[in-house]
Amino acid sequence: MKREEINIRDPFVLVHEEKYYLYGTRGYECWGKCTGLDVYVGTDLEEFDGPFVCFTPPEDFWADRDFWAPEVHEYDGSFYMFVSFKKDGVCRGTQILRADSPMGPFVLHSDGPVTPRDWECLDGTLYIETADDNKPYIIFCHEWVQVKDGEVCALELSRDLKKPVGEPKLLFHASEAPWIRSIRDGAYVTDGTFVYRNEEGRITMLWSSFGDEGYTLALAHSDSNTVDGPWRQDPELLFSKDGGHGMLFRSIEGKLMVALHSPNVNLEEKPVFFEVKCSI
């Protein structure tokens, strides 16, 4: 398939053994009942094979809708998928799946969501605090639908990624961004967290919300270069018009690339990739 034929939201690229593995939220199942998740495979960023089903929920699975934002990380010899799930009457949460291959099949790893069970949470991402004994964290969004002013939080995980350790820490509120606009009635969205550490050890977080031109891709910087922050909002957006939920990866050729979906319109979303030329 050509890239522009792929209808997914929240694209995530894993580069492994000279191949690109592309994951995302199925466009046609995004806002309703869900049956699984897919991976696309390619050696460039324009032509992909697939989709290949990489996760099918077991019959007794607790969630049945909104299988959102799957992202896959290679960690400790295996591949771990962080994905958000929902069921009517049950809080949305990010659960961790595991596989021996980036193709899957991914199976349940954590016992339900690792995000707080009574919080509406989404878009959990793995972050390893290399400056502090390689502790794994999930960084996630506490949804605006529950707290109105969306939050980004961090929660330490056990080394085997099976359960949370301690309590979540608030990193920042959506309203701290100078460019942000309310989605409705004074509510502010946090979406799509992803943390990147550059060659100098500086930490930057990508996250999304809404600005003057619609869905956006924003940057926040940790002044301490640790997960504890404080986190400072960049006044300039990385992508400002009708696209977001981004992540960074190195291309096979070594270029720093950003992946995001655009436009932010159901059944029209496509993965798009840009080389990042600015300093991050």
Secondary structure as UniProt FT lines:
FT   HELIX           3..5
FT   STRAND          8..16
FT   TURN            17..18
FT   STRAND          19..26
FT   HELIX           27..29
FT   TURN            30..31
FT   STRAND          37..42
FT   STRAND          49..55
FT   TURN            59..60
FT   STRAND          65..75
FT   TURN            76..77
FT   STRAND          78..87
FT   TURN            88..89
FT   STRAND          90..99
FT   TURN            102..103
FT   STRAND          107..108
FT   TURN            117..118
FT   STRAND          121..129
FT   TURN            130..134
FT   STRAND          135..142
FT   HELIX           144..147
FT   STRAND          151..157
FT   TURN            159..160
FT   STRAND          164..173
FT   HELIX           174..176
FT   TURN            178..179
FT   TURN            185..186
FT   STRAND          187..188
FT   STRAND          191..197
FT   TURN            199..200
FT   STRAND          203..208
FT   STRAND          210..211
FT   TURN            212..213
FT   STRAND          214..215
FT   STRAND          217..222
FT   TURN            223..224
FT   TURN            227..228
FT   STRAND          231..233
FT   STRAND          244..250
FT   TURN            252..253
FT   STRAND          256..262
FT   TURN            266..268
FT   STRAND          270..275
//
